[in-house]
Amino acid sequence: MFRTERQGTVEVVICGAPLNRENVAAFNSTVTSCLSGQPKLVLDLGNVALLDGEGLETLLDLQDELELLGGMVKIAAVGNVCEDALKVTGIGDRFESFDTVKAAVGSFSR
């Protein structure tokens, strides 16, 4: 469902399921394993077919938590449905977004 992959100093969270009420606990459990030091996270949303209100709130909570730790979260490969949800709510403006995971990971080295 959700798994992590380390690319250099960046943790990539690969989301393979909807980010909705039923799955936020599994998402949070996966992400928690990445929260040490000053975390650098990329969320690969390429396979997320649904992003509901609870999923959006979870993204904002994650961003707040990372900022407190001195880290950062970026999103990548956002599909049309997720992109619409992020745009309509204005939440997408709070995240740096990239077309590919590779571009998002590379942005941490700039």
N, C-alpha and C positions, 0 to 999 in steps of 0.2 A: 504494500500500500504506500508507505512512505519509507524512504531509506536515505542514507547519507553516503557521500563519496567525497573524499578529500582530494583537492587539487591544489598542491602547494600549501599555502597557508590559509586557503579558503575551503570552507565546508559547503558542499552543494547538497541541498535537500531536494531529492527527486520525489515529486508528488505524483503518485500514480493512481490517485483516487479523488473524488470530489472533496473539496475543502468546505464541508458543511457540518451541520450539527452532529451528525452521526460519526464523523471522522475527526473532529478537532482534538479529541483526547489522544488519538493515535498520532496525529501530527505533532501535538505538544510534547508527547513522550519522545518522539524522534528528535525534535529540535532541542530538547533539554540536554541531550547528550553532547551537543555542540557548544554549550554555553560555558566556556572556560576562558580565562584571560580576557583579551579584547577580541571577541568573536567577529569573524568575517563570514557572512552567510550569503549564499545565493539560493533563492527559491526557484527551482525549475518547475514552472506551472504549465508546461507544454501538454501534459496529459490530464489536466484538471478540466473536467467537463462541466462542473458546477461550482459556483462560489456564492454561498448564501450569506446572510447577515452575520451569522455566528462566525463563519469563515473570515469575513472582512474584519470583524472585531478582533479575531485572533491574530490577524496580520498586524493590526495596529498595536495590540498588546505586545507582540514580539518586537516590533520596532522600538517601542518605548523601553522595553527591558534591555535590548541591545545598546541603546543610547546610554542608559544608566551604567552599563558595563564598559562603555567607551568603544563599543563595536558598531557594526553597521550591517544592514540587510538590504539586498538588492533583489529585484525580480527579473526573471528571464523567460523567454519563449512563451509569452502570454497568448493563449488562444483567444478567439473572437468572443466567446461567451464571458470569459473572465475579464477580458479587456472592456467589454461593455459594462460589466458590474463595477469595475474600478473607475471608469469614466463617469458613469451616471451618479455615483456616490461622491465623487471627488477624491476618493481615497487614493486613486492612482497617482495623483499629484504629489503625494507624500513619499513616494518611492521612486528611486532611480530604476528605470526599466531598460532592458536590452533585448534585442531580437534573438540572441543566442546565449547559451550558458557560457560559451567560451569568451564572448565579449564582456559579459558581466564579471567573470573571474578575472579577466585581464584588466578591467577597470580599477581593481584594487592596487595594481602596481603603478598607477599613474600618480 
